[in-house]
Amino acid sequence: MEFELKLPKTQNIVWIPSEVVASLGRKLRLVPGSMSAVLYSEGADLRTVCQSLRIIIQDLELRPAGNQSEAVSNKEENPVA
């Protein structure tokens, strides 16, 4: 599953889909890179996080170059956007 997240121009606040909150919880860690970031539960075992990232990377590598998959948009549920 993939979600499209948008930041309003006036605020740096993003809506986290309820499915993500249900899976990861409400205390999260974000590690940014130059073109991506990883979001994981606070206190998560980093080996497990890395295993999960390997699966995500494999999925991304199987997609055709330049392919933008159908992401679930937060337009309807994001009251700030």
C-alpha positions as CSV (number, residue, x, y, z in Angstrom):
1,M,0.0,0.0,0.0
2,E,1.2,3.5,-0.7
3,F,-0.2,6.8,0.5
4,E,0.1,10.3,-1.1
5,L,0.8,12.8,1.7
6,K,0.7,16.6,1.1
7,L,2.0,19.4,3.3
8,P,-0.1,22.6,3.3
9,K,1.7,25.6,2.1
10,T,1.2,27.5,5.4
11,Q,2.1,24.6,7.8
12,N,4.5,21.8,8.0
13,I,1.9,19.4,9.3
14,V,1.0,16.1,7.5
15,W,-1.9,13.8,8.1
16,I,-0.8,10.2,8.9
17,P,-3.3,7.7,7.6
18,S,-5.1,5.7,10.3
19,E,-3.8,2.5,8.9
20,V,-0.2,3.7,9.5
21,V,-1.0,4.8,13.0
22,A,-2.7,1.5,13.8
23,S,0.4,-0.3,12.6
24,L,3.2,1.9,13.9
25,G,1.6,3.7,16.9
26,R,1.6,7.3,17.9
27,K,5.2,7.7,18.9
28,L,7.3,7.6,15.7
29,R,10.8,8.2,14.5
30,L,11.7,9.7,11.2
31,V,15.1,9.3,9.5
32,P,15.4,11.5,6.4
33,G,17.7,10.9,3.5
34,S,18.3,13.1,0.4
35,M,15.4,11.6,-1.6
36,S,13.4,9.5,0.9
37,A,12.8,8.9,4.6
38,V,11.9,6.0,6.9
39,L,9.2,6.2,9.5
40,Y,9.1,3.6,12.2
41,S,7.8,3.0,15.7
42,E,9.7,4.5,18.6
43,G,11.5,1.6,20.4
44,A,11.3,-0.7,17.3
45,D,14.1,-3.2,16.9
46,L,16.3,-1.7,14.2
47,R,17.1,-5.1,12.7
48,T,13.3,-5.6,12.1
49,V,13.0,-2.1,10.6
50,C,15.9,-2.9,8.2
51,Q,14.2,-6.2,7.2
52,S,11.0,-4.3,6.5
53,L,12.9,-1.8,4.4
54,R,14.5,-4.5,2.3
55,I,11.1,-5.7,1.4
56,I,10.0,-2.2,0.5
57,I,13.1,-1.7,-1.6
58,Q,12.5,-5.0,-3.5
59,D,9.0,-3.8,-4.2
60,L,10.2,-0.5,-5.5
61,E,12.9,-2.2,-7.7
62,L,10.2,-4.3,-9.3
63,R,8.3,-1.3,-10.5
64,P,9.0,0.1,-14.0
65,A,11.3,3.1,-14.1
66,G,9.4,6.4,-13.6
67,N,6.2,4.5,-12.5
68,Q,4.0,6.4,-10.1
69,S,1.7,3.8,-8.5
70,E,-1.8,4.6,-7.5
71,A,-1.3,6.1,-4.1
72,V,-4.2,6.6,-1.6
73,S,-4.7,10.3,-1.4
74,N,-5.4,12.2,1.8
75,K,-7.4,15.0,0.1
76,E,-10.8,14.0,1.5
77,E,-9.6,13.1,5.0
78,N,-7.0,15.9,5.6
79,P,-8.9,18.9,7.0
80,V,-5.8,21.2,6.6
81,A,-5.1,20.7,2.9
